């Protein structure tokens, strides 16, 4: 799949030193909110999401010159954001294991600590249900439910077959339904 | 937010309860975060770029950098360096030779077993003391007549001390008055002289017999052979 016409133009501008910063700023403005929320749903905390988003765009800046134009920029950005989020979560798990810190806040605890959290409200209950899911199902559910990403595009982001992703999504929906009805 | 119809239908088929939930994210985001983020991101990248440039400039492997620049070397240092090093080596060798010869002259032999020798002496002293104690105890307990008692020795010592109190003049006048009854002169007397001396001493025949009974036969036989004229009284 070829890149969108406006993405193609931004990538061309990025190759020219004089317009490099301008092109990059345009890419950031275009995708920042989608990528921020994708990261935020995974790491929950705003400061963590901000750190991951910044690291992610630093990698985009360094890698954009070698970006293959036969791939879609949007897919490429999501893949970097997903990988950075998973790396961040893995580091947090290792840090907690090394320090034997049983009080290290899990994602559910982080959710409860969020401003305006109310376990009786359905939108917060849905977030709690999502945090109960295995990591892969959580990513698939978020990309499908919130980002409304088609399976074939999700397949390129996660490098998993569309059929496997569909199955994961179905399992995730059933688990969330069970959580909502029983909590 | 209006949901994608295809995705909405799929979700409704899977779970009506989940399909009817609001997809609104309840999370709070600081005000103006998205407006300021692109500029903050650029600042971050510029700072990182400058850091990279500074790091590249300061690298010691940069071919353009003269690594010897901050240090000064005296003129002609390297020309005379090898000669200076050789002189230094010769001086060191000479010093070493002097030191070794001095060591040979004044060297003294230090016993390796000095401490061991003292231990040997101490062990010998302990063993000797033990043996002496054991012999003393054995002799006193078993009643053997080994003359090791300290009493006679003490008596002899006491007599010697007392004799020193007698002056030599008194001692010589005593010898003159006693007409030679010193042990060494007794053996030189003949029988008559002995009889006279015995008479002087007022010793009768019976007492002489008693004295002679204690003499061994060998001594009497020897006396008869040496003095064939002497009258021997036998039992």
Interface residues (C-beta under 8 A of the other chain):
Chain A: X21 X24 X25 X28 X29 X32 X33 X36 X37 X40 X41 X44 X46 X50 X53 X54 X57 X58 X61 X114 X115 X116 X117 X121 X122 X123 X124 X126 X127 X144 X145 X146 X148 X170 X173 X174 X176 X177 X180 X181
Chain B: X3 X4 X7 X11 X14 X15 X17 X18 X21 X22 X23 X24 X25 X26 X27 X28 X29 X30 X33 X34 X37 X38 X39 X40 X41 X42 X44 X45 X48
